[in-house]
């Protein structure tokens, strides 16, 4: 007669184990009872942050703090599909959920201990309102369907969006400080958490071999992209051409031209005006491949953009320039310098500008180059 000792008893199944699926054996042991690999989920946390991708990436700084405060914990992150690549290799996220109806049904059927909503979008507010959680923090919907907050610690984040005086001139808190405050957690300079996938690593290795990057003393990434929302962050073709001309004077310096589909014609004009020593990385790379390319850089020069945040996440040296957006909220974590265009009307967060020259037009190549030289001079081992 067959033995029943390896058949699970319903009363001894550990449904809260992070290895339990219910579909098939977990592969750790034949039965749950006395299994040495039992790993309880602990505090069940739902983080809601959908977009934009740069904001999603910099919100990952909250994860080490959550792991430290709640031991053990099981973190589910709800995000938009476009941001999935930035999060799907994150070691702190137990479950990554993309925002789509079937997934939302699953979340609404579950119970969480803590919900953290860092997203102001109406769809995120609706989910945050409907999901069952013992405690909720961050942005919330009011009874009128407008934006409010769940907890008093999130009031400052709300006020930043309501007061230009506070956001543009008075605020000195970085974004990581603000999200930790919203979560009610102590902040200890936690950084972004960005892990490359195997595909990104392989692409980076292949890219480096093809372009013989190992022969370069320094690999500099020059990013021309600024995203689609604030075109006022775009620097000039002339500015980029001038800094590239100066940077490539050193024979052991390799310059990579970075950009996305929106920068195709912009980068083509830069290449037309530059010599052949610059490496055009192309404008049609997948996000995974682009992460690999940025990982090969020693220093990245960029506007306030997704590429800047990727470089910060990969712990690269960064020279970031700012005009229409706030430099105070960006933390380079001691690995770089911020160049701020000093205009009385900046920052403004306007999508378009009628002032000529604009704050970015007035940003000189000399300012950016001086910052690059200072950062390079202060590099470890320089």
N, C-alpha and C positions, 0 to 999 in steps of 0.2 A: 504493500500500500504506500503511495507517495507521501513523503514527509511534508508537513504543513508548517514547519518551523521557519521557512523562508517566505511565507505568505504574510503580508502586512496585516496586523490587527488594527481595525479602525480606531480603537481607543489609544493606540500607541503611535499613530502617524503624527509626525511633527509638521503640521501644516504651515507653521511660521518659519520653517527653515529656508534660507535663501537658495538652497540647492533643490528644494522640492518643486516639481512641476505638475505632478498628477497624471501626466501623459505616459510616462515610462520611468523605469528605475533611474535614479539620479546618477548612478555609477560610483557612488562613494561606499555604499554598503547595501546588503541585501534587504535589511529591514531598518526602520528608524530607531527602534528601541536600543539604547546603549551605543548608538553610532558615535564614534569619536570625532566625526567630521561635522556633527550638528552645529549649525551656525544660525542662531536666531536673528530674524530681521531687526529686532529691537524697535527703536523709534521710527515709525513710518513717516517719511517726509515727502511732500510734493512741492517741487520748485516750478513756478510758472514764469518762463521768460521766452518769448517767441521771436522777437526781432528788435532792432536790426542786428545783422550778424556780428558787427563789432561790439554792440551792447551785450549780446548773448555771450560772446567770448569773455568780455571783462567781468561779467557776472559770475563766471566760474570761480572767482576769488572767494566766494562764499562757501565753497565746498569743504576746504580744509577746516574752516571754523565750525561747520556743522558736524564734521566727523570728530572733531575734538570735543565739542560740547555734548554730543549725543553718542554714547558708546554702549552698545552697537547701534547702528542706524541703517535704514534702507532708504536710499534716495531715488525717487522717481522725478525725472525732469520732463516737463511738457514744453515742446518747442515747435517752431515752424519747420517744414521739411527742408528749407534752404539752409538751415543751421545745423542739420543733423551731422554733417561731416566734422564740424568743430567739436562735437560732443560724444560721438559714438565710441571713441577710444578712451574716454575719461575714466580713470580708475575709481573715482568716487561715486559715479552714477551707476546704480544697480539696474535701473531700467530707464531707457530713453523712449519717450512717447511722442510721436509726431501728431500735430493738431489735425485730426480728421474725425468725422462722425463716429466711425466704429470704435476708435480708440477712446473717444470721449465717453461713450457708453460704458466702457470698462471702468474708467476712472470714477464715473458717477455711481458705480455700484459698490465701490470700495470705501473703507474707512481709514483715514489718516490721523496721525497724532498732531502733525503740524503742516500747515500750508503756508508757503511763502510766495506771494505774487509780486514780482518786480516789473510787471507789464501794465501799461496804461490803456492798451487797446480794449474796446468794448467786448470783443469776443473773449479775451482773457479775464476781464472783470466778471463776465457772466459765468465762466467756468469756476473762478475763485468763489463766487457766491453760491454755486450749486454743489460743489464738491463737499462731501462730509469730512470735517476735520475737527478735532478737539479744540485746536487753537489755530487762528488765522492771523497772519501779519502781512504788512505791505499794502499795496493798493487794493481798493475795494469799490464796489458800486454803491452810490447813495440810493435812497428810496426814490429819488427822481431820475435814476438811471445815469447820473453823472459821476465824475471821479471823486472819491474820497479815500479814506484809509481805514484799515482794520484796527491799528494800534497807534498809540500816541507817539511811539518812537519813529513812525513813518511820516509824521507831520512835516518835518523839515524837507523831505524829498518832495512832498506835495507843494510846499511853499516855493521851492526852487522853480517849479514850472509856472507858478502864478505871479512871480515878482521878477521883473527884469533887473531891478536894482539889486536884489539878493543874488540872483544867478550870475549876472554879468560883472558886478563890482564888489560885492561884499563876501561872497562865498570863498572859503579857502579849503573846503573839504574835498578830497578826491572821491571819485566814484566808488572805489572799494570801501572807503570810510562810510559813505552814505548807505550802501546796501547792508553793511554790517550793523549800522544803526537801525535800519528798518527791521532787520532780523532780531534785534535785541541781543546781539552778541558782541563780546569784546573784540576789538580789532588789533591784530598783532602783525601788521604789514603783510598779510597774506597776498600772494600774487595770483595771476591767472593760472589756470591749469589747462595746458594744451599738450596733448600727446599725439605724436605722429603715428599714422597707421603704417602697416607694413608696405602698402603701395606707395605712400608718400616717401618712405625711407628708400625704397628701391628706385623710385623716380629720381630722388635727390642724388643717389649714387651714380645713376646712369648719366644724369645731367652734368654732374661734376667731372665724370670721365670724358664725356664728349667735348666739353669746353676746357678741359685741362685746368680746372680750378686749383688743383693742388700745387700748381706752379706759381700761383699768385701769392704775393705776400699779404694781400688784403682784398677781400671780395666785398664790393659796395653795391647795394641794391638801391636804385633810384626809382621810386614809385610815383607815377604821374596821376594815378586815379584818386578820385575824391568822393565816389559814390554818386547816386542819382538824385538824392534829396536836396543837398546843399551844393549846387554848382559854384557857389561863391567861395568854396574852399579851393577851387582850382587855381594853381599857380600858372605862370606864363610859359609858353614855349621857349622864349628867350632866356628866362631864368634857368630853366632846366639845361638848355644847351650850354650856357655859360659855366654852370657848375660842373657839368660833365667834361667840358673842355679842360677845365682846371684839374679835375680829379684824374683824368687819363694822362696827364703830363708825366706822372710817375710810372715808369715801365712795369713795376711789379704790382700795380693796382689794376684790378679787373672790375669793370663797371657793368652791372646787369640792369637793363631797362625793364621795369615792371609795369604792368597795367592789365586791364581787362577789356572786354569787348567795346565798352564805351570810349576807350582811349585809342582805338585802332588808328583813326586819322590823326589824332594828336601825336601819338608816338611815331607815326610815319613821318610827320614833319620834323620831329626831333632827329630822327635817324637821317633824314635828308640833309640836315644841317651839321651833323656830327661826322667825325671820321669813323673808320671801320673798326676801331679798337673796342667799341662798345658792343656788348652781347645783347641782342634783342631776344628776350625770353618768350615773346609772342603774347597775343591778347586773347587766345582761345583755350588756355589751360583749364582743366577741371580744377575745382577747389583743392582736391587732394594733391594734384600735381603742383599747384601753385604753392601749397604749404611746403612741399619738398624743395621747391626752388628757393623760397625765402629762408629755409633752414640752412642753405649753403652760404648765406651771406654772413659777413662779420658785422656789418653796419648797414642800417637801412635809413634812407632819407625819404621822408613822406609827409604828406599833409595828414590832418586828423581824419583817419579812414580805417577801413577794415584791415588793410595791409599794415598800418601802424600798429594796430592791436595784435595782429598775428606776430609781428616782430617782437612786441613786448612779451607775448605769451611764450615765444620761443627763446626768450632771454637774450635777444640780440641788443647790440648797441643801437640807439635810435636817435636821429635828429628829426624832430617833428616841428612843422611850422603851422602857425595858427593865425587866422584872420577873423572870420565870421563866427567861429565857435570858441568855447571857453577852454583855455589851457589849464585852469585850476583843477578841473575834474580829472585830468589825465595824469597818471602816475607812471613815470618811467623807471621807478624802483632803482634809482641811482645809476642807470645804465644809459645815459644820454643827456640830451639838452633840448629844451623847447625854445623855438624862435618865434616871437610874437610880433606881428605887424601892429605897430602903434598908431591906431587911428581913433579919433574921438568917438566915432560911431560904432567902433568894434569892441566886443563882439555884438552881433545882432541876430544871428540865426535866421537870416533872410535867405530865401531860396534864390532870389535874383537881386541885382544891385544896379542902380542907375548912376552911381557916383563914378566919375572918371578923373583920375585913376582910382580904382578900388583899393581896398586894403591889401589884397593879394597882388595886384598890379604893382603896388609900391614896394612890396617886399623885394629887397635887393639880393642878388646872388652873393655879394660880399658878406652879407649877414649870415646866410646859410653856410657858406664856405668857412667862415670864421668859427661857426659852431662845430662843423665837422672836424676841423683841425684841433679844436679844444678837446672834443670827445676822443679823438684818436690819440692825442697826447696823454690822456688820462687812462687809457686802456691798461688793464693789467698786463705787465710784461712789456709795455711799450718803452 
